[in-house]
Amino acid sequence: MKQTSFAILLVALWVVVLIILLTPEIPNGHGFGHAKFMAMDQGGDGAQRHESFLLTGWIFGSVLIGLFVSLLVWGTVGQPLQAGASEPAVRRRPDGRVWAFLLSGLLYEGVFAGMCLAYRKSLADPEVAFQGPFPAGVSWLLFGLWLIPVCFVALYVVFFSRWIAPPENLEKFAELVPQPLIVSAPKPKFH
C-alpha cells in the first residue's frame, strides 16, 4: 500500500471530525431538567437531537474502519527484509491476503452500516424492533461489531507464519540483529 492512501484517510478523518465539531448544536441537545428528579436530565426527541450527526457519525466510523483495515493490510503486504540492502525489496504479490482483509473489512463495514441504519430507524419509529433478544441496534453491536474482529484475529493467527513473519524474513532479521553479549553472572552462594 502506498503511504498516500494513509494520508488521504487521515485527512478524511480530520475533515469529518471538523465537520462534527463545527456542526451547530440544537437547543437542549444535551437534555433539560426533569420535572420530578432535579439531579436527572431528560433528552427529549432523539431524532431531532441526533439527526445532524447520523450521516457524519457513519462516515467517521467508516473512515476509521478503512484506516484500521488498511493498516492491517499494510502490515501483512509490507516489504520483505533484505540483509544489507539500502533500497526497499521488490514487492511480492499479495497472494490473496489483500482480498482476505478487504472482505473482512467490507463485512465489518456492512455490520457497522446495519447498526447505524437500525439506530436511525429506531429514532424514527417509536415501536422497538427486536432482532433476537435485543433491540436491533444492540443486536448489531453485540453479535456483529464485537464478533467481526474475530475474522481479523483468525487471519492473523492462521497465516502468521506465512504473511506476518515467514521463515525467510526471520532468518534475514536474525542476520540484521547483532548477537547479544552473554555475560555469565556469578552464582549466588547460599549459607
Backbone hydrogen bonds in HBPLUS format (Angstrom, degrees):
<---DONOR---> <-ACCEPTOR-->    atom                        ^
c    i                          cat <-CA-CA->   ^        H-A-AA   ^      H-
h    n   atom  resd res      DA  || num        DHA   H-A  angle D-A-AA Bond
n    s   type  num  typ     dist DA aas  dist angle  dist       angle   num
A0005-SER N   A0002-LYS O   3.19 MM   3  5.76 144.6  2.32 109.4 117.3     1
A0006-PHE N   A0003-GLN O   3.15 MM   3  5.29 124.7  2.47  98.0 111.2     2
A0007-ALA N   A0003-GLN O   3.12 MM   4  6.48 154.1  2.19 146.9 154.3     3
A0008-ILE N   A0004-THR O   2.89 MM   4  6.12 155.5  1.95 147.1 153.4     4
A0009-LEU N   A0005-SER O   2.99 MM   4  6.19 159.3  2.04 142.5 148.0     5
A0010-LEU N   A0006-PHE O   2.88 MM   4  6.08 156.8  1.94 148.5 154.9     6
A0011-VAL N   A0007-ALA O   2.89 MM   4  6.09 158.4  1.94 148.2 154.2     7
A0012-ALA N   A0008-ILE O   2.88 MM   4  6.08 160.5  1.92 149.3 155.1     8
A0013-LEU N   A0009-LEU O   2.89 MM   4  6.07 150.4  1.98 141.5 150.1     9
A0014-TRP N   A0010-LEU O   2.97 MM   4  6.25 159.3  2.01 148.7 153.2    10
A0015-VAL N   A0011-VAL O   2.88 MM   4  6.11 154.0  1.95 150.7 158.4    11
A0016-VAL N   A0012-ALA O   3.02 MM   4  6.22 162.6  2.05 149.6 153.4    12
A0017-VAL N   A0013-LEU O   2.97 MM   4  6.22 158.1  2.02 146.9 153.5    13
A0018-LEU N   A0014-TRP O   2.87 MM   4  6.05 160.0  1.91 148.3 153.4    14
A0019-ILE N   A0015-VAL O   2.91 MM   4  6.16 154.6  1.98 147.3 154.6    15
A0020-ILE N   A0016-VAL O   2.92 MM   4  6.18 159.6  1.96 150.6 155.8    16
A0021-LEU N   A0017-VAL O   2.86 MM   4  6.11 161.6  1.89 151.3 156.7    17
A0022-LEU N   A0018-LEU O   2.86 MM   4  5.94 145.9  1.98 146.0 154.6    18
A0023-THR N   A0020-ILE O   3.39 MM   3  5.33 157.4  2.45  98.5 105.0    19
A0029-GLY N   A0026-ILE O   3.16 MM   3  5.22 132.9  2.39 138.9 129.4    20
A0031-GLY N   A0028-ASN O   3.09 MM   3  4.98 161.5  2.13 104.3 108.5    21
A0032-PHE N   A0042-GLN O   2.89 MM  10  5.51 152.6  1.97 149.5 155.7    22
A0042-GLN N   A0032-PHE O   2.78 MM  10  5.51 162.5  1.81 162.4 162.8    23
A0034-HIS N   A0040-MET O   3.12 MM   6  5.82 145.3  2.25 164.2 154.8    24
A0040-MET N   A0037-PHE O   3.17 MM   3  5.59 161.1  2.20 112.8 118.6    25
A0049-ARG N   A0045-ASP O   3.14 MM   4  6.40 157.1  2.19 146.9 153.5    26
A0050-HIS N   A0046-GLY O   2.93 MM   4  5.97 155.4  1.99 152.1 157.3    27
A0051-GLU N   A0047-ALA O   3.02 MM   4  5.52 123.7  2.34 136.9 145.8    28
A0053-PHE N   A0050-HIS O   3.03 MM   3  5.37 147.0  2.15 109.3 119.3    29
A0057-GLY N   A0053-PHE O   2.82 MM   4  5.53 147.2  1.93 136.9 146.2    30
A0058-TRP N   A0054-LEU O   3.10 MM   4  6.22 153.4  2.17 139.3 146.0    31
A0059-ILE N   A0055-LEU O   2.93 MM   4  6.23 160.8  1.97 152.7 158.1    32
A0060-PHE N   A0056-THR O   2.87 MM   4  5.97 158.3  1.91 143.7 150.0    33
A0061-GLY N   A0057-GLY O   3.00 MM   4  6.20 165.2  2.03 147.7 151.1    34
A0062-SER N   A0058-TRP O   2.89 MM   4  6.06 154.1  1.95 146.9 154.8    35
A0063-VAL N   A0059-ILE O   2.90 MM   4  6.10 158.7  1.94 153.2 157.9    36
A0064-LEU N   A0060-PHE O   3.03 MM   4  6.28 156.8  2.09 147.4 154.0    37
A0065-ILE N   A0061-GLY O   2.93 MM   4  6.17 155.3  1.99 146.6 153.2    38
A0066-GLY N   A0062-SER O   2.88 MM   4  6.12 158.5  1.93 146.8 153.2    39
A0067-LEU N   A0063-VAL O   2.86 MM   4  6.09 155.1  1.92 149.0 155.4    40
A0068-PHE N   A0064-LEU O   2.90 MM   4  6.06 160.6  1.94 147.9 153.5    41
A0069-VAL N   A0065-ILE O   2.92 MM   4  6.12 168.9  1.93 156.1 158.3    42
A0070-SER N   A0066-GLY O   2.90 MM   4  5.97 155.3  1.97 142.2 150.0    43
A0071-LEU N   A0067-LEU O   2.97 MM   4  6.14 156.5  2.03 148.4 153.7    44
A0072-LEU N   A0068-PHE O   3.11 MM   4  6.41 152.1  2.19 144.5 152.2    45
A0073-VAL N   A0069-VAL O   2.92 MM   4  6.18 159.9  1.96 152.3 157.6    46
A0074-TRP N   A0070-SER O   2.86 MM   4  6.00 160.6  1.90 148.3 154.3    47
A0075-GLY N   A0071-LEU O   2.98 MM   4  6.12 149.2  2.08 140.3 147.9    48
A0076-THR N   A0072-LEU O   3.20 MM   4  6.46 136.4  2.40 139.8 150.3    49
A0076-THR N   A0073-VAL O   3.12 MM   3  5.24 131.7  2.36  98.4 111.2    50
A0077-VAL N   A0073-VAL O   2.86 MM   4  5.95 150.0  1.96 157.1 165.4    51
A0085-ALA N   A0082-GLN O   3.38 MM   3  5.50 170.3  2.39 121.2 120.1    52
A0097-ARG N   A0094-PRO O   3.25 MM   3  5.63 167.9  2.26 117.8 119.1    53
A0100-ALA N   A0096-GLY O   2.93 MM   4  6.18 154.5  2.00 150.7 157.9    54
A0101-PHE N   A0097-ARG O   3.04 MM   4  6.24 168.3  2.05 152.2 154.0    55
A0102-LEU N   A0098-VAL O   2.77 MM   4  5.86 152.6  1.85 146.0 155.4    56
A0103-LEU N   A0099-TRP O   2.84 MM   4  5.89 162.5  1.87 148.0 151.9    57
A0104-SER N   A0100-ALA O   3.10 MM   4  6.25 155.7  2.16 140.1 147.1    58
A0105-GLY N   A0101-PHE O   2.80 MM   4  5.95 151.9  1.87 143.6 152.1    59
A0106-LEU N   A0102-LEU O   2.82 MM   4  6.08 151.8  1.90 146.8 154.6    60
A0107-LEU N   A0103-LEU O   2.94 MM   4  6.12 152.3  2.02 142.9 150.4    61
A0108-TYR N   A0104-SER O   2.89 MM   4  6.12 154.2  1.96 144.2 151.7    62
A0109-GLU N   A0105-GLY O   2.82 MM   4  6.08 157.9  1.87 147.5 153.6    63
A0110-GLY N   A0106-LEU O   2.82 MM   4  5.99 153.5  1.89 143.5 151.1    64
A0111-VAL N   A0107-LEU O   3.00 MM   4  6.24 156.2  2.06 148.6 154.0    65
A0112-PHE N   A0108-TYR O   2.98 MM   4  6.21 157.8  2.03 146.8 153.5    66
A0113-ALA N   A0109-GLU O   2.83 MM   4  6.04 158.6  1.87 150.3 156.2    67
A0114-GLY N   A0110-GLY O   2.91 MM   4  6.10 152.4  1.98 141.6 149.5    68
A0115-MET N   A0111-VAL O   2.94 MM   4  6.21 150.8  2.02 146.2 153.7    69
A0116-CYS N   A0112-PHE O   2.95 MM   4  6.26 158.5  2.00 149.1 154.9    70
A0117-LEU N   A0113-ALA O   2.87 MM   4  6.08 161.3  1.90 152.4 157.4    71
A0118-ALA N   A0114-GLY O   2.92 MM   4  6.03 153.9  1.99 142.6 150.1    72
A0119-TYR N   A0115-MET O   2.95 MM   4  6.17 152.5  2.03 145.5 153.0    73
A0120-ARG N   A0116-CYS O   2.93 MM   4  6.18 157.4  1.98 147.2 153.6    74
A0121-LYS N   A0117-LEU O   2.89 MM   4  6.08 158.9  1.94 147.5 153.2    75
A0122-SER N   A0118-ALA O   2.94 MM   4  6.11 148.5  2.04 140.5 149.2    76
A0123-LEU N   A0119-TYR O   3.09 MM   4  6.39 136.3  2.29 142.1 152.9    77
A0123-LEU N   A0120-ARG O   3.20 MM   3  5.24 131.5  2.45  94.7 107.3    78
A0124-ALA N   A0120-ARG O   3.25 MM   4  6.57 145.0  2.38 143.0 151.8    79
A0125-ASP N   A0121-LYS O   2.91 MM   4  6.01 151.4  2.00 153.1 160.7    80
A0136-ALA N   A0129-ALA O   2.89 MM   7  5.94 148.3  2.00 169.4 160.5    81
A0131-GLN N   A0134-PHE O   2.98 MM   3  5.93 155.0  2.04 169.2 172.8    82
A0138-VAL N   A0135-PRO O   3.07 MM   3  5.45 116.3  2.49 108.2 123.3    83
A0139-SER N   A0135-PRO O   2.92 MM   4  6.17 157.6  1.97 159.7 167.1    84
A0140-TRP N   A0136-ALA O   2.95 MM   4  6.24 158.9  1.99 154.3 159.7    85
A0141-LEU N   A0137-GLY O   3.04 MM   4  6.27 151.3  2.12 140.5 148.5    86
A0142-LEU N   A0138-VAL O   2.82 MM   4  6.03 175.3  1.82 160.2 160.3    87
A0143-PHE N   A0139-SER O   2.89 MM   4  5.67 161.1  1.93 147.1 152.9    88
A0144-GLY N   A0140-TRP O   2.99 MM   4  5.02 123.7  2.32 122.2 131.3    89
A0145-LEU N   A0140-TRP O   3.10 MM   5  6.65 151.9  2.18 150.1 158.0    90
A0146-TRP N   A0141-LEU O   3.15 MM   5  6.36 141.3  2.31 161.0 170.3    91
A0147-LEU N   A0144-GLY O   3.06 MM   3  5.25 133.4  2.29 102.4 115.3    92
A0148-ILE N   A0144-GLY O   2.86 MM   4  5.83 153.9  1.93 167.8 170.8    93
A0150-VAL N   A0147-LEU O   2.99 MM   3  5.59 153.7  2.06 115.7 124.0    94
A0151-CYS N   A0148-ILE O   2.82 MM   3  5.60 149.8  1.91 126.6 133.5    95
A0153-VAL N   A0149-PRO O   2.97 MM   4  6.30 160.9  2.01 152.5 158.1    96
A0154-ALA N   A0150-VAL O   2.80 MM   4  5.91 158.9  1.84 147.0 153.0    97
A0155-LEU N   A0151-CYS O   2.95 MM   4  6.20 160.0  1.99 147.9 153.1    98
A0156-TYR N   A0152-PHE O   2.96 MM   4  6.15 158.4  2.01 146.1 152.2    99
A0157-VAL N   A0153-VAL O   2.84 MM   4  6.04 164.9  1.86 155.1 159.1   100
A0158-VAL N   A0154-ALA O   2.85 MM   4  5.79 168.4  1.86 154.0 157.5   101
A0159-PHE N   A0155-LEU O   3.10 MM   4  5.78 157.4  2.15 136.7 143.6   102
A0162-ARG N   A0159-PHE O   3.15 MM   3  5.28 141.3  2.31 101.6 112.9   103
A0163-TRP N   A0159-PHE O   2.75 MM   4  5.68 170.9  1.76 167.0 169.2   104
A0164-ILE N   A0160-PHE O   3.08 MM   4  4.90 127.5  2.37 116.4 131.3   105
A0165-ALA N   A0160-PHE O   2.92 MM   5  6.08 172.5  1.93 164.8 166.7   106
A0169-ASN N   A0166-PRO O   2.97 MM   3  5.42 125.6  2.27 110.8 124.7   107
A0170-LEU N   A0166-PRO O   3.07 MM   4  6.43 154.5  2.14 153.5 161.6   108
A0171-GLU N   A0167-PRO O   2.95 MM   4  6.21 153.5  2.02 150.9 157.5   109
A0172-LYS N   A0168-GLU O   3.08 MM   4  6.25 159.7  2.12 140.8 146.3   110
A0173-PHE N   A0169-ASN O   2.79 MM   4  5.93 149.5  1.88 144.5 153.7   111
A0174-ALA N   A0170-LEU O   2.95 MM   4  6.13 151.7  2.03 140.9 148.0   112
A0175-GLU N   A0171-GLU O   3.12 MM   4  6.45 141.8  2.27 140.6 150.6   113
A0176-LEU N   A0172-LYS O   3.10 MM   4  6.37 144.1  2.23 141.8 151.0   114
A0176-LEU N   A0173-PHE O   3.11 MM   3  5.07 121.3  2.47  93.8 108.4   115
A0177-VAL N   A0173-PHE O   3.03 MM   4  6.23 145.1  2.16 151.6 160.1   116
